[in-house]
Amino acid sequence: MYISLSSLIFLPIWINMAQILQGGPDEKEKTTALKDLLSRIDLDELMKKDEPPLDFPDSLEGFEYAFNEKGQLRHIKTGEPFVFNYREDLHRWNQKRYEALGEIITKYVYELLEKECNLKKVSIPVDATESEPKSFIFMSEDALTNPQKLMVLIHGSGVVRAGQWARRLIINEDLDSGTQIPFIKRAVDEGYGVIVLNPNENYIEVEKLNTHAQSSSDSSDEPAEKRERKDKVSKEAKKRRDFYEKYRNPQREKEVTQLYIRENGSPEEHAVYVWDHFIAQSAAENVFFVAHSYGGLAFVELMIQREADVKSKVTAVALTDSVHNVWHQEAGKTIREWMRENCCNWVSSSEPLDTSVESMLPDCPRVSAGTDRHELTSWKSFPSIFKFFAEASEAKSSAPRAAGTRRSHRIKHEEL
């Protein structure tokens, strides 16, 4: 006879209920607590009862994984790729394990940005006090002094941080496809200064203080009878809660509160802040943006807020499967016209790389990234983006004030 997992979970509760109902009036309190339990039962929470502890290693070595010479994450003993379903039928635990590994990957990429790419970590806000929440970006040594070219990299939304395109690619594919490192290294080799934004680092988390303890200083003037009645109600509520928790028994996770970083509380705010305090102050005659997914939306918002400055300083923008929308973001006609002349969006498509793709929006040309996977669009369009920037720079230097020349260049690029 088949017995479902949920039946096994509820069986002790039903047995306990039956035993209590057979008892006398003195069991009324427990009956009330059990009824309360059954009315608020959460199967997902009950399932946590049998989970292993959410206690994971804090290093790649602790997970027994390492990146090989090809930049692929492999088990140090078996050589196998990462396995998500480490424990069968424990999806939540497996997901927490994956997230713990992801945090280690983030720190690992930060180290690569500093050690392999020779970028420096710069704290923001630039005038932050010792005690306030802070974030950071990464810059090459010549980011603000390079007189010729500056490349700015913006990733999408979610769990990714500075230097990453997609955590999934880093873990399941390799570092080249999942990180911005190939872009940074080639940019440096071709004489660009580099700034790497960190638009998802918007707040820090601190553990909440215990709010259950109530001060009794204001109740000292209450009549004794009223105070006793309140104490009795409080004790009864605690009994019911403890009785309920006996069966619920979840793995408790820390309760945290979020402290937002000044002027960097969202990707859009972050992009404007870095523009005002770094990019706008740079010496580069030509600034180039590479913006993936939500990063494209953040760039359009930057244009809306700093239109004249962006137009005067930015030479070309490469978007990769950008989720911007010029109508919803209320981008004006002059911005849409500038984007048609100076931007190109490599979108997910099964068509060959650089094949023109039709668009319903009147913003910028769209071409295929050569892949139908959203997260791969930046990596697959990598060579085309650098070619696009080189041609845009050449067109600007040969005819810096001729808008018609820039437009004819764009058409030529799309026909490749």
N, C-alpha and C positions, 0 to 999 in steps of 0.2 A: 504494500500500500504506500502511495506517494504522500509524503508530508512536506508541505512547503516550508521554506525558511522562516516566513513570517509567522507561521503557526508555532514553530519551535520557540520563536522569540516571545510570543504572547502566552504560551502555555503556563509558565510559572505565575504570570499575573492572574490568569483565569483560575488556577488552582487556589491561589491566595485569596481571591475574591470569594470563591465557594466556601473556603474555611471560615472566612470572616462572617459570611451570611449565616453560617450555622451557629455562630456565637451569640451572645446576649447583647443587651443594649449598650454595654460598656465598649463594644467594638464599633460604635457609630462613627467615631472620629476617623478610624482607619478606613471605614467604608467610604466616607466622604472624600478622603485623600485618594483612594483608588479610583473613584468615579471621576475625580478631577484629572487624574493621570490618564485614564482612557479617553477623556474628552479632548486632551491636548497632545495625544501620543504622536510622535514623529518617528516614523520607521527609520529614516536616514540617521537620526540621532541615536536610535537604539542600535543600529548597525555598528556605530563607533565603539560599542562596548567591547567587541572582540578584536579591535584593531591593535596591531603592534604599536608601540610608542612612536610618536611623531618626532623621533630623535635621529637626525641624519648627520652624516659627516660634514665637515666644514672645508674640505679640500678635494681636489680631483683624485689625489692619491687615496683619500679615505673612501671614495666611491669606487676605487680600483679602476679608474679610467684615466686615459692620457691621450693627447693629440699626437698622431704619428707624423712622419716627414711630409705627408701629403695634406696635413691639416685636418685629418679625419679623427673623430673621437672614437677610440677603441678600448675595449677591456684589456687591462694590462696582462691578464693571464690567458684568456681565451682568444684575444684578437677580434672578438665579435663587436658589431655596432651596439649602440645603446639599446637596452631593452626596457620599454615602458612598463609592461605588465610583469614586473618583478615578482609580485605576489598575486596569484589568481584570485578573482572575486573580491579584490580590495581596491576598487578604482580610485576612491578618495585618497587612500594611503599612497597609491602609485602616483597620483597627481601631485600630492604634497612632496613626494620624493623628487619628482621631475622639477618642481618649482625650486626646491632646495639646490638641485644641481644647476638650475638656471642662474641662481644668484651667484654661484661660484664662477660660472661662465662669464657673467658680467664683470666680475673683478679681474678675471683672467684677461679679458679683452682690454680692460683699462691698462693692465700691465704691458700688453703688447703695444698699445698706442704710445706709451712712454719709452719702452725699451727698444722695440723694433722700428717704430715710425719716428722716434725722437721728438714727439710732441710734448709740450709742457701742459700741466694741469693748472687751470686758472680758476680761482674761487670767485663766485658771484653770490650776491651783489658785491660790487667792487668796494663799496664803503660799509660792508657788513660789520656789525659789532661782534665781539667775542662770543656773546651768548645767543645771537639770533640764528635761525635756520639758514643754511647755505646750500648752494648747489655748485656746479663747476662745468667748465667746458674744456676742450683741448685745442691747443694752437701750436703751429710750427714757430720756430724762433723768429722767422722773418714775416710772420702773418701781418703785422702792422707796418712793417718797413719796406716790404717788397714793392718796388715802384711799378711793376708791370702787371702781375696777375695774382689773384686771390681766389681760391676755391672754397666754398662754404657747403658743408654736408649736413642735411637734415633728414633724420629717419622718421618712420611713421609712429603711430600710436601703440599703446599696449605696454608690454613688459620690457621691450627693448630699451637700451640706454646708449649713451654716446659710443660710437664706433660700430654699432650693429645695424644690420638691415632686418634680420629675422633670427630669433633664438632657435626656432625649429630647424632652420638650415644649418646653423652652427653645430647643433647636436646630432642631427640625422644625416647631414651632407658633409660640409667641410667649412673651414674658416673663410676661404676665398669667396664662396657664394653667400655666406651669411653675415660677413662683416664688411666694413668700409675700408679695410686695410689695403686691398688692391688699388682702390681709388686714391688713397692717401699716398702710397708709394709711387704710383705713376705720376701723380700731380707734382710731388717733390722732384722727381726725376726730370719733369718737363718745365721746372722753374716756377711753379706756383707756390705761393704761400697757402697755408691751409688752416681753416677754422672748423672744428667739429662741434656742432651744437648738441645739447643734451635736453631736449624739450619735454621729456616725460619725468624728469626729476623735479617735481613741483612742490614737494613737501617732505617733511621728515615725520616719522611715527614715534610717539612716546607712549609708554604704558600708562593706562588710566589708573588713577588712584582708587582705592576701595571706597565706594560711595555708600556702602550698606550701613556703616557705622553712623549712628545718629547721635547728635549732641543732645544731652539732656539738661543743659544749663538753663534753657528757657521754660522748662517744665517744673522747676522747683516751686513755683508759686501756685501750681495746680492743686486742687483738693486731692487728698489722699485717695479717695474712692475713684475719682476719674483717672488718676495715675495708675492705680492698680488695674482698672479695666483696660487701659491702653496696653499695659505690659502683658496682660493675659492674651489680648488679641494678637500682639506681636509674637508671643511664644507659640500660639496655635498656628499662625501663618508659617513660622519657621519649621514647626513639626511637619506640616503638610509638604513644605518645600523639600525638606530632607527626605521624607518618605518617597516623594516623587523621584528625587535624584538617585535614590537607591536602585531604582529600576532603569532610569534613563542612563546614568553613568557614562556620559560622553567623555572623550578626551578634551579636556578644557584647553582652549587656546587663549592667549593673552588678549585682553581688550585694550585697544590702542586708540589714541586720538591723533588727528593729523594737524601738524603745524605748517602752514603754507609759507613758501619762500617769497620774500618781498619782491614784487614786480616780476616774479617768475612763476606765478601760480597756475599757469596753463601753457600749453605749447605756443599759443598765439602771443601771450605776454612775453614768453622767453625769447621768441624770434625778434620781437620789437626791441627788447632790452639789449640783446647781443648786437643788433644793428646799431643802436644809439651809442653804445659804449665801446664797441670794438670795430665792426665793419665800416661804419661811417667815418671812423677816425683813421682808417688804414690809408696807406699811401698808394695803393694799387690803382692803376688807371683802368683796369678791367677786372670786374668782380663776376664770378660765375657761381651759380647755385646748382646743386644736385639735391632734389627733394623727392622723397619717396612717400606715396600714400598720403597720410594726414599731414606730412611735411609740406606737401603741395598746397594744402588748405592754409597752413600757417604762413607760407610765402605770400599767397594772395592777400591774406589779412594784413601782412606787412606792407604790401603795395598800397592797400587801401589807406593805411594810416600814414605812410611815408612816401606817397606817390612820386613827388618831385625828386626827392633824394635818391630813390631807387632807380628812377629813369636816368638820372645823371651819372650813376656809378656802375650799374649792372649792365654787362654786355650780353649775356645769354643765360637762360635757365633751362636745365634739363629736368623734367618731371618724369617719375616712373610710376605708372598706374596711380596717378594723383586722384584724390577724392574731392578736390576743390569743386565748387560750383559757383560760377560768376553771378548767377541769378540769385541764389539763396544768400550769398555773401554780399550782394548788392554792389558788385564792382561796376564802376562807371564806364561810360563809353571809351574814354581815353585810356583807361587801364586795359580794357578788352582789346583795343587796337594795338597797344604796346605789346601785349602778350602774343598776338598773332604774328608780330614781327620778330619777337625775341625769345619766345619759348617753344619748346617741343615736348610733347608728352608721349613717352614710350609705354604703351598700354598692353595688358595681357591679351594675347591673341594667338590663334593657331597659325596665322599667316607668317611667312618668312620675315626675318628681322628687317626693319626699316620700311616694310610695306605700308603704304598709306591706309589709314583706317578712318572711316567716316565718323563724324561727330554731330550730335544734335545741338551742341552748345557752340556759340560763336566766340570762342576764346583763343585757343592755340591749336596748331596742327597736331594730329595724333598719328603715330606710326606704331607698328607692331614691335614688341620687345622680343619676339621670336619664341615666346613661351606663353602658355595659358595659365600659368601659376603666378598668382599675384606676388608672392614673396620673392620670386626669382627674377622679376622684371629689371631690377637694378643691375644684377650681375650679368644677365644676358645682354643687356644693352650697353654694357661697359665700354667696348671699343667704339661703338657708334657715338656715345656721348663725348668722348675725347675728340673725335673727328669733328663733331658738331661745334665744339668750343673752338677748335683751331680755325675752322672756316669762318665762324662768327668774328673771331679776333682779327683775322686777315681782312674780312670784308669791312670791318670798322676802321682799320688802319688805312686801307686804300681809299675808302670813301666815307669818312666819319660822319658826314652830315647828309648823305644821300639816302633817304628812306627807301627809295625805289631799289637801290642796290641791295639793301638788306633783304628786301622782300624777294627779289629775284634769286638771291642766294638761298633763301629758305626753300623755295620751290625746287631749286636744283638739288638740295639735300634730300628732299622727300622723294624725288624721282629715282634716287640711287637704289 
